[in-house]
Amino acid sequence: MFVGPIFEREVLTTPRRLSHYLLRSGFVAALLILFYSLRQATIGFQDVIFSGDTASFSALVFRVFAVLQLTLGLFFSTLFSASLVAQEKDRRTLILLLMTDLRNRELAIGKLFSSLLNIVVLLAASWPVFFSLRLLGGVMWEQIIWSQVIVLVATFAAGSWGCLVAFWREKTFQTIAVSVLGVMMFILAAQAGGVLIDARIADLSPYQGLFRVLNPMNPDEPGVIQVSAWTTVFSLIAMAVFLTVLTVLRLRVWNPSKEVHQSQLQGAAPEADSTNDLSTVTPKPVPVVARNHRSVWDHAVLWREMRTRAYGRRMIWIKLTYVLLSIVVAAASWQRPDDGGQETLMLGMVSAPAFSLLGVGLVSLLLANAQAVTSVTTERDAKTLEILLVTDLHPWEFMVGKIVGALWNAREMLVIPLVIVTAMSVGGILPTLTAENTLYVCIGFLVLILFAIALGLHAGMSYDNSRQAIAHSLGTMFFLCVGIFVFMLLLVEARSSFAIQLQSFVLFIGFGSLGLYSSLTSRSPSNALTLASLLLPFLTFYAITEFLLGGNLGVCFWICMAYGFAAVAMMVPAMNDFDIVLGRNIQDVT
């Protein structure tokens, strides 16, 4: 095969796993549940008499499904492609692959296609759901086909970017952070270029191309329907091909990294003496350089997290990129309503400045979660976690050190949103953001950050495979954010008949609890985690309804109760069952 044996092995082994079939059927089932929830939120139990009502509902479902599918494709293709190569580097198995007769093309493209295999299968499994919408009307075949083409090429482009970053960077957290921030910067740059320079630049963004397909009316020619996204498709294909070719050409330049070469030079092998027998070797003198050893704190884990470069030497560039991204997003939506006018609400829920703050907060939560989960997976892959088994390290020292270390290393992701909230409150950008509400927002955000870090540590300790740990941790955070967004959209649609749609909301929340339960308790079951899985979606539902009704203290209280209890439920058992996870009995040490 052109892509080599790596992808061939993935094709042969993936269908052997039960999770492969459960994931496909679960994804289609989730779409059908969302379909039913949208129907109950818009139509309810009313009899549909006019075909136009059915067509309007079908168009709404198609828009929600298409945007959701594109978002999932971009996120998970970037995450899977980056984590697949990063795992090889952490386990030092990439060097073994470089020592084989695999060509750069086979290695790079094989890893890329292997990471995208499950995503493409999920997209293909959802096609019958999209095709069935055509039977309800309101959607054309051209819209369905173009939307799926955009999702596929956007997934390919995002996966190519994640694969390039993974082969380029050495540390897992750097790989994930650069990959996620790079995708967001590209989308924002395309949108900004379309506004400031030329409107055609915005077509480079997959979302802009998808929105053109979803709204096929030509603005220049009223009444003319134009369904086309050639500019978006060709630009994304060209970008994906360029990134893949660059990865193939630079693969053996970037790998092995400089750190591996330096370690080999420091431990140079003895050279053979040509004047003597071949079996006689003369050790090559290695110059000894005096080094000043640093003193280690009493809490060794905390010292490693805060005083060493355990996550790479160029973390400053990632943090500067995040700060720049936050400033650009905040400045772009820093708008005041005209005098006597009414401010436009984004998606019918929040204003533009609040929407920008929400976006920055979500990125902060994802990066903090990635920081936490990689702090454990890198220890496991580097075999340093096993060294802890022979020390007198207490469980609380390890967990507290990792929590404080994650907060310290992700401090910019913690401080920047709080600064933006304070600036909006002081500057009067959001009239409803009083001093009291600002305090509630800051407290709620801090609790969510602690929950993201606790979830990352919980997943890192629950799964032996780094790729599974990262996928479950970031995937759970991402689905929580997407689920809350979709649920708020459903509540806005059902404001006029909330009691009638209560049944669909209970169904939506119930399946959310089931998914959260399977994610949190699949490897480390406990009564506290089970209770947290059941309570978190229901309390989140109550907090969302309280927010839409104009509440403030109730929103903060129930958010703190739901996510604070879930964080404690993950951390307390981890401290007590730390020895079971690592296979050590603390009584034998003490």
matplotlib code that plots the C-alpha trace (Angstrom):
import matplotlib.pyplot as plt

x = [0.0, 1.1, 0.7, 2.8, 2.4, 1.5, -1.9, -2.4, -1.9, -4.4, -7.0, -6.6, -6.6, -9.2, -12.2, -11.2, -12.0, -15.5, -15.1, -14.9, -18.5, -19.8, -18.4, -20.0, -23.4, -23.2, -22.4, -25.4, -27.6, -26.4, -27.5, -30.9, -31.3, -30.4, -32.8, -35.6, -34.6, -34.7, -38.1, -39.5, -38.0, -39.4, -42.6, -43.4, -46.4, -48.3, -49.6, -47.7, -50.2, -48.2, -45.2, -43.4, -43.1, -41.5, -39.1, -38.2, -37.5, -35.3, -33.3, -32.7, -31.6, -29.3, -27.6, -27.1, -25.8, -23.4, -21.8, -21.5, -20.0, -17.4, -16.5, -16.0, -14.0, -11.6, -11.0, -10.6, -8.6, -6.1, -6.1, -5.8, -3.0, -1.0, -1.4, -0.6, 2.8, 3.5, 2.9, 5.6, 8.0, 7.2, 7.8, 11.0, 9.5, 9.7, 13.5, 12.9, 10.7, 13.3, 15.9, 13.7, 13.5, 10.3, 10.4, 9.5, 6.3, 5.2, 5.9, 4.3, 1.3, 0.8, 0.5, -1.8, -4.2, -4.2, -5.2, -8.0, -9.3, -11.8, -13.0, -13.7, -15.6, -17.7, -18.4, -19.4, -21.7, -23.5, -24.2, -27.5, -28.8, -28.0, -29.4, -32.7, -33.1, -33.6, -36.8, -38.2, -37.6, -35.9, -32.5, -31.0, -28.7, -26.1, -26.1, -25.6, -22.8, -20.9, -21.2, -19.7, -16.9, -16.0, -16.0, -13.8, -11.2, -11.2, -10.6, -7.7, -6.2, -6.5, -5.0, -2.1, -1.4, -1.5, 0.8, 3.3, 3.4, 3.8, 6.8, 8.2, 7.8, 9.1, 6.9, 3.3, 1.8, 3.5, 2.3, -1.4, -1.3, 0.4, -2.0, -5.2, -4.0, -2.8, -6.3, -8.0, -5.5, -6.1, -9.8, -9.6, -7.0, -9.2, -12.3, -10.2, -8.7, -12.2, -13.3, -10.2, -8.7, -10.9, -14.1, -12.8, -10.1, -12.8, -13.6, -10.4, -12.1, -14.1, -16.8, -17.3, -17.5, -20.0, -22.2, -22.3, -23.6, -26.1, -27.4, -27.3, -29.1, -26.7, -26.5, -25.5, -28.4, -31.6, -33.7, -30.8, -29.6, -25.9, -24.6, -20.8, -17.7, -14.9, -12.7, -12.9, -12.4, -9.4, -7.7, -8.0, -6.8, -3.8, -3.0, -3.3, -1.0, 1.5, 1.6, 1.9, 4.7, 6.6, 6.2, 7.6, 10.6, 11.5, 10.7, 14.3, 15.6, 13.4, 13.8, 15.7, 15.6, 18.7, 18.2, 18.8, 21.9, 23.3, 22.7, 24.5, 27.5, 27.8, 27.8, 30.1, 31.2, 34.9, 36.9, 38.9, 42.7, 44.0, 47.5, 46.3, 43.9, 40.4, 39.1, 41.1, 39.4, 40.7, 38.2, 37.8, 38.3, 35.1, 35.7, 34.1, 32.2, 31.6, 27.9, 26.1, 23.4, 20.3, 18.8, 15.5, 12.6, 11.2, 8.2, 10.0, 7.0, 6.1, 9.7, 9.8, 6.6, 7.6, 11.4, 12.3, 11.6, 9.7, 7.4, 9.9, 12.2, 9.9, 6.8, 7.0, 6.0, 2.8, 1.9, 2.6, 0.4, -2.4, -2.1, -2.2, -5.2, -7.1, -6.3, -7.4, -10.7, -11.5, -10.6, -12.6, -15.8, -15.3, -18.3, -20.8, -24.4, -25.4, -27.2, -30.9, -30.2, -30.4, -27.4, -27.5, -27.3, -25.0, -27.1, -29.9, -28.2, -25.2, -23.7, -20.6, -18.2, -19.6, -19.3, -15.7, -15.1, -16.8, -14.5, -11.3, -12.6, -13.2, -9.7, -8.3, -10.2, -9.0, -5.4, -5.5, -6.9, -4.2, -1.5, -2.9, -3.3, 0.1, 1.8, 0.9, 1.2, 4.7, 5.7, 4.3, 5.7, 9.2, 9.1, 9.7, 6.4, 7.7, 10.6, 8.1, 7.2, 10.5, 10.3, 8.5, 6.4, 2.9, -0.2, -1.2, 2.3, 2.0, -1.5, -1.1, 2.2, 0.5, -2.5, -0.4, 2.1, -0.7, -2.1, 1.4, 2.3, -1.2, -1.3, -1.7, -4.8, -6.1, -5.2, -6.1, -9.9, -10.1, -8.4, -10.8, -13.8, -12.5, -11.8, -15.3, -16.8, -14.7, -15.0, -18.8, -18.7, -21.2, -23.8, -25.1, -21.6, -21.7, -19.1, -21.2, -21.6, -17.9, -17.1, -19.5, -18.0, -14.5, -15.4, -17.3, -14.3, -11.8, -14.0, -14.2, -10.4, -10.0, -12.5, -10.5, -7.3, -8.8, -10.3, -7.0, -5.2, -8.0, -7.8, -4.0, -3.9, -6.8, -5.5, -2.1, -2.2, -1.3, -3.4, -6.5, -5.9, -5.5, -8.5, -10.8, -9.7, -9.9, -12.8, -14.9, -14.1, -15.0, -18.2, -19.2, -18.7, -20.5, -23.3, -23.9, -23.9, -26.4, -28.5, -28.6, -29.6, -32.5, -33.6, -33.6, -35.7, -38.2, -38.7, -42.3, -43.2, -40.7, -43.0, -44.0, -40.4, -39.4, -39.5, -36.8, -34.7, -34.8, -33.8, -30.9, -29.7, -30.1, -27.9, -25.4, -25.2, -24.7, -21.8, -20.2, -20.6, -18.9, -16.0, -15.3, -15.9, -14.8, -11.4, -11.8, -15.4, -16.6, -19.9, -18.7, -18.0, -21.3, -23.1, -21.1, -22.0, -25.7, -25.8, -23.5, -25.8, -28.9, -27.2, -25.8, -29.3, -30.6, -27.7, -28.4, -32.1, -31.2, -28.8, -31.4, -33.9, -31.5, -30.1, -26.6, -25.9, -27.9, -25.8, -22.5, -23.7, -24.9, -21.9, -19.7, -21.7, -21.8, -18.2, -16.6, -18.2, -17.1, -13.5, -13.4, -14.9, -12.1, -9.2, -10.1, -10.3, -7.1, -5.3, -6.6, -6.3, -3.0, -1.3, -3.8, -3.3, 0.5, 0.6, 2.2, 1.2, 1.9, 2.0, 5.0, 6.9, 6.0]
y = [0.0, 3.6, 4.6, 1.7, -1.0, 1.3, 2.2, -1.4, -2.7, -0.1, -1.2, -4.9, -4.5, -1.8, -3.9, -6.5, -4.1, -4.1, -0.3, 0.3, -0.9, 0.6, 4.0, 4.0, 2.9, 5.3, 8.3, 7.6, 7.0, 10.4, 12.1, 10.5, 11.5, 15.1, 14.8, 13.9, 16.6, 19.2, 18.1, 18.3, 21.7, 23.1, 21.2, 19.2, 17.0, 19.1, 17.7, 18.8, 19.9, 21.9, 20.5, 23.8, 23.2, 19.9, 21.4, 24.2, 21.7, 19.6, 22.7, 23.5, 19.9, 19.9, 23.2, 21.9, 18.5, 20.0, 22.5, 19.9, 17.4, 19.9, 20.9, 17.3, 16.5, 19.4, 18.8, 15.0, 14.8, 17.3, 15.5, 12.0, 12.8, 14.7, 12.2, 9.2, 10.5, 12.0, 8.6, 7.1, 9.8, 9.4, 5.7, 6.0, 3.8, 6.4, 5.9, 2.2, 3.1, 5.4, 2.5, 0.4, 0.6, 2.6, 5.6, 9.0, 8.9, 5.6, 6.8, 10.2, 9.4, 6.1, 7.8, 10.5, 8.1, 5.8, 8.6, 9.7, 6.2, 6.1, 9.7, 9.0, 5.8, 7.8, 10.5, 7.7, 6.2, 9.5, 9.9, 7.9, 10.3, 13.3, 11.7, 10.9, 14.7, 15.1, 13.1, 15.7, 18.6, 21.9, 20.5, 19.9, 17.1, 19.7, 21.0, 17.6, 16.6, 19.9, 19.9, 16.4, 17.2, 20.3, 18.2, 15.6, 18.0, 20.1, 16.9, 16.0, 19.5, 19.5, 16.0, 17.0, 20.0, 17.9, 15.3, 18.0, 19.5, 16.1, 15.2, 18.7, 19.2, 16.8, 17.2, 16.0, 19.1, 21.3, 19.2, 19.3, 23.0, 24.1, 21.9, 23.3, 26.9, 26.6, 25.5, 28.3, 30.9, 29.9, 30.1, 33.5, 34.8, 33.8, 35.5, 38.6, 38.7, 38.5, 41.5, 43.7, 42.9, 40.9, 39.0, 36.1, 35.4, 34.3, 31.4, 29.8, 29.0, 25.7, 27.4, 30.2, 27.7, 25.6, 28.6, 29.5, 26.0, 26.2, 29.6, 29.1, 32.3, 34.5, 38.0, 39.7, 38.2, 38.0, 34.9, 33.0, 29.8, 29.1, 26.0, 25.9, 25.8, 25.2, 27.9, 26.4, 22.8, 23.5, 25.8, 23.1, 20.4, 22.5, 23.3, 19.6, 18.5, 21.2, 20.3, 16.6, 17.1, 19.3, 16.6, 14.0, 16.2, 17.3, 14.1, 12.8, 16.3, 16.8, 13.3, 12.2, 15.4, 17.4, 16.0, 12.4, 13.5, 15.3, 12.3, 10.1, 12.5, 12.6, 8.9, 8.3, 4.7, 3.7, 3.7, 0.8, 1.2, 0.4, -0.5, -3.3, -6.2, -5.5, -6.8, -4.3, -1.0, 2.2, 4.3, 7.7, 10.3, 12.3, 15.8, 16.2, 19.5, 20.8, 21.2, 23.0, 20.7, 22.3, 21.6, 19.7, 20.7, 18.4, 18.0, 16.5, 16.3, 19.9, 20.9, 19.0, 20.7, 24.2, 24.4, 22.2, 22.3, 19.0, 20.2, 21.6, 24.6, 26.7, 26.9, 30.6, 30.6, 28.6, 31.0, 34.1, 32.6, 32.0, 35.6, 36.9, 34.8, 36.0, 39.6, 39.3, 37.5, 40.0, 43.1, 41.8, 41.5, 44.5, 46.3, 48.7, 48.9, 52.1, 54.7, 53.8, 50.5, 47.0, 44.8, 41.8, 38.4, 35.7, 32.6, 34.3, 33.7, 36.0, 39.2, 39.5, 40.3, 37.5, 35.1, 36.0, 35.5, 32.1, 31.1, 32.1, 30.3, 27.1, 27.2, 27.7, 24.7, 22.5, 23.5, 23.1, 19.7, 18.8, 20.0, 17.8, 14.6, 14.9, 15.5, 11.9, 10.2, 11.5, 10.1, 6.7, 6.6, 7.7, 4.9, 7.5, 6.7, 3.2, 4.8, 6.3, 2.7, 2.3, 5.7, 6.8, 9.2, 9.6, 9.7, 13.2, 14.5, 13.2, 14.4, 17.8, 18.3, 17.5, 19.8, 22.7, 22.1, 22.1, 25.4, 26.9, 25.8, 26.8, 30.1, 32.2, 30.2, 30.9, 34.6, 35.9, 35.1, 36.6, 39.8, 40.0, 39.6, 42.3, 44.6, 44.1, 44.9, 48.0, 49.3, 48.8, 46.7, 44.3, 46.3, 43.2, 42.3, 44.1, 43.7, 41.0, 39.1, 39.5, 37.7, 34.9, 34.5, 34.3, 31.8, 29.6, 29.7, 28.7, 25.7, 24.7, 24.9, 22.7, 20.2, 20.2, 19.5, 16.8, 15.1, 15.1, 13.6, 11.0, 9.9, 9.9, 7.5, 5.4, 4.4, 2.8, 3.8, 7.5, 7.9, 6.6, 8.7, 11.9, 11.0, 10.3, 13.4, 15.9, 14.2, 14.3, 18.0, 18.7, 16.8, 18.5, 21.9, 20.9, 19.3, 22.4, 24.6, 22.3, 22.1, 25.9, 26.1, 23.7, 25.7, 28.9, 27.2, 25.9, 29.0, 29.3, 25.7, 24.5, 22.1, 20.3, 19.6, 18.5, 14.9, 15.4, 17.4, 14.5, 12.1, 14.3, 14.7, 11.0, 10.0, 12.7, 11.1, 7.7, 8.9, 10.7, 7.6, 5.4, 7.9, 8.4, 5.0, 2.6, 2.0, 3.4, 2.8, 4.3, 5.4, 9.0, 9.0, 7.4, 10.0, 12.8, 11.4, 11.4, 14.8, 16.8, 16.9, 17.7, 20.4, 21.9, 21.9, 23.8, 26.3, 26.9, 27.5, 29.9, 31.8, 32.1, 33.4, 36.1, 34.5, 35.1, 33.6, 30.4, 29.8, 30.1, 28.0, 25.1, 25.2, 25.0, 22.2, 20.1, 20.5, 21.0, 17.7, 15.9, 17.2, 16.1, 12.7, 12.1, 13.4, 11.9, 8.3, 8.8, 9.8, 6.8, 4.3, 5.6, 2.4, 0.2, 2.1, 1.9, -1.5, -0.5, -1.0, 2.2, 0.2, -1.7, 1.6, 3.3]
z = [0.0, -0.7, 2.9, 4.3, 6.9, 9.8, 8.3, 7.1, 10.6, 11.9, 9.3, 10.2, 14.0, 14.6, 13.7, 16.3, 19.1, 20.6, 21.3, 17.6, 17.1, 20.3, 19.3, 15.8, 17.1, 20.1, 17.8, 15.6, 18.7, 20.1, 16.8, 17.0, 20.6, 19.7, 16.8, 19.1, 21.6, 18.9, 17.7, 21.2, 21.8, 18.6, 17.8, 20.9, 20.9, 18.3, 15.1, 12.1, 9.5, 7.0, 5.1, 5.5, 9.3, 8.7, 6.2, 8.6, 11.3, 9.0, 8.0, 11.7, 12.5, 9.5, 10.6, 14.1, 13.0, 10.4, 12.8, 15.5, 13.1, 11.8, 15.4, 16.5, 13.4, 13.8, 17.5, 17.5, 14.3, 15.8, 19.2, 17.8, 15.3, 17.8, 20.6, 18.5, 17.5, 20.9, 22.5, 20.3, 21.4, 25.1, 24.9, 22.9, 20.2, 17.4, 17.4, 16.7, 13.8, 12.4, 12.5, 10.3, 6.5, 6.6, 4.4, 5.6, 3.5, 5.0, 8.6, 8.3, 6.1, 7.9, 11.3, 9.9, 8.3, 11.3, 13.5, 11.2, 10.5, 13.4, 12.8, 9.1, 10.0, 12.5, 9.8, 7.3, 9.9, 10.3, 6.6, 6.6, 9.3, 7.1, 4.0, 5.9, 6.4, 2.7, 3.0, 5.4, 3.0, 3.6, 2.6, -0.8, -1.9, -2.8, 0.7, 2.3, -0.1, 0.2, 4.0, 4.2, 1.8, 3.9, 7.1, 5.5, 4.1, 7.3, 9.3, 6.9, 7.2, 11.1, 11.3, 9.0, 11.3, 14.4, 12.9, 11.8, 15.3, 16.9, 14.8, 15.3, 19.1, 21.7, 24.8, 24.8, 26.4, 23.9, 21.0, 22.2, 23.1, 19.8, 17.8, 19.4, 19.5, 15.9, 14.6, 16.5, 15.3, 11.7, 12.0, 13.7, 11.2, 8.3, 9.8, 10.6, 7.1, 5.6, 7.7, 7.4, 4.0, 1.6, 2.1, 0.1, 2.7, 5.1, 2.8, 3.9, 7.2, 7.2, 9.3, 6.8, 3.9, 5.9, 6.7, 3.0, 2.3, 5.1, 3.7, 0.0, -0.9, -3.0, -1.3, -4.6, -6.6, -4.5, -5.1, -6.6, -4.8, -5.0, -3.2, -3.6, -1.5, -4.0, -2.5, 1.0, -0.2, -2.5, 0.1, 2.8, 0.5, -0.6, 3.0, 4.1, 1.2, 2.0, 5.7, 4.9, 2.4, 4.9, 7.6, 5.2, 4.2, 7.8, 9.6, 10.0, 10.5, 13.6, 14.8, 16.8, 18.7, 19.9, 23.4, 22.2, 20.3, 23.3, 25.6, 23.0, 22.9, 26.7, 26.9, 23.9, 23.3, 23.5, 20.3, 18.9, 18.8, 15.3, 16.4, 18.6, 18.2, 17.1, 20.3, 22.3, 22.8, 24.2, 26.2, 24.7, 27.4, 28.0, 29.4, 32.8, 33.2, 36.6, 37.2, 40.0, 41.3, 42.5, 45.9, 45.8, 48.0, 50.6, 48.3, 45.3, 43.0, 43.5, 43.0, 39.7, 38.5, 39.4, 39.2, 36.2, 32.5, 32.6, 29.8, 27.4, 27.0, 24.9, 26.9, 26.8, 23.1, 23.9, 26.6, 24.5, 21.7, 24.2, 25.6, 22.0, 21.1, 24.2, 23.5, 19.8, 20.8, 23.5, 21.4, 18.4, 20.4, 22.6, 21.3, 23.0, 21.9, 20.2, 22.2, 22.4, 20.6, 21.9, 22.0, 19.7, 21.5, 20.1, 19.4, 21.4, 24.7, 25.5, 24.2, 22.0, 24.8, 27.0, 24.1, 23.6, 27.4, 27.1, 24.2, 26.1, 29.2, 27.2, 25.7, 29.2, 30.6, 27.7, 28.1, 31.9, 31.5, 28.9, 31.3, 34.1, 32.1, 30.4, 33.8, 34.6, 31.2, 30.7, 34.0, 33.1, 29.6, 30.8, 33.4, 36.2, 37.8, 38.6, 40.5, 42.9, 43.9, 45.8, 47.6, 50.7, 48.8, 50.3, 48.1, 49.1, 48.3, 44.7, 44.1, 45.8, 43.9, 40.6, 41.3, 42.4, 39.5, 37.0, 38.4, 38.3, 34.8, 33.5, 35.5, 32.4, 31.5, 35.0, 35.2, 31.7, 31.9, 35.4, 34.1, 31.1, 33.5, 35.8, 32.8, 31.4, 34.8, 35.5, 31.9, 31.9, 28.8, 30.3, 32.3, 34.0, 35.2, 38.5, 41.3, 42.8, 39.6, 38.8, 42.0, 41.2, 37.7, 39.1, 41.8, 39.3, 36.8, 39.5, 40.4, 36.8, 36.5, 39.5, 38.0, 34.7, 36.5, 38.7, 35.6, 33.9, 36.8, 37.2, 33.6, 33.7, 36.6, 35.4, 32.0, 31.3, 27.7, 27.3, 24.1, 25.8, 28.9, 26.8, 24.6, 27.6, 29.5, 26.8, 25.1, 28.3, 28.7, 25.1, 25.2, 28.4, 26.8, 23.6, 25.6, 27.7, 24.5, 22.7, 25.9, 26.2, 22.5, 23.2, 26.2, 24.2, 21.5, 24.1, 26.2, 25.3, 26.1, 28.6, 30.5, 27.3, 26.3, 29.9, 28.7, 26.0, 28.5, 31.0, 28.2, 27.1, 30.7, 31.4, 28.5, 29.5, 33.0, 31.5, 29.3, 32.2, 34.3, 31.7, 31.4, 35.1, 36.5, 33.7, 35.4, 39.0, 40.1, 43.4, 45.0, 45.0, 41.3, 40.6, 42.5, 40.9, 37.4, 38.3, 39.9, 37.6, 34.5, 36.6, 38.6, 35.4, 33.9, 36.9, 36.7, 33.0, 33.6, 36.5, 34.2, 31.4, 34.0, 35.1, 38.2, 39.6, 43.0, 42.2, 39.1, 41.0, 43.9, 41.8, 39.5, 42.5, 44.0, 40.8, 39.6, 43.0, 44.3, 41.1, 41.6, 45.2, 44.2, 41.8, 44.0, 47.4, 46.1, 44.1, 47.3, 49.2, 46.3, 45.0, 46.2, 44.4, 41.1, 41.4, 42.9, 46.2, 49.8, 51.8, 55.0, 53.8, 53.2, 56.4]

ax = plt.figure().add_subplot(projection="3d")
ax.plot(x, y, z, "-o")
ax.set_aspect("equal")
plt.show()
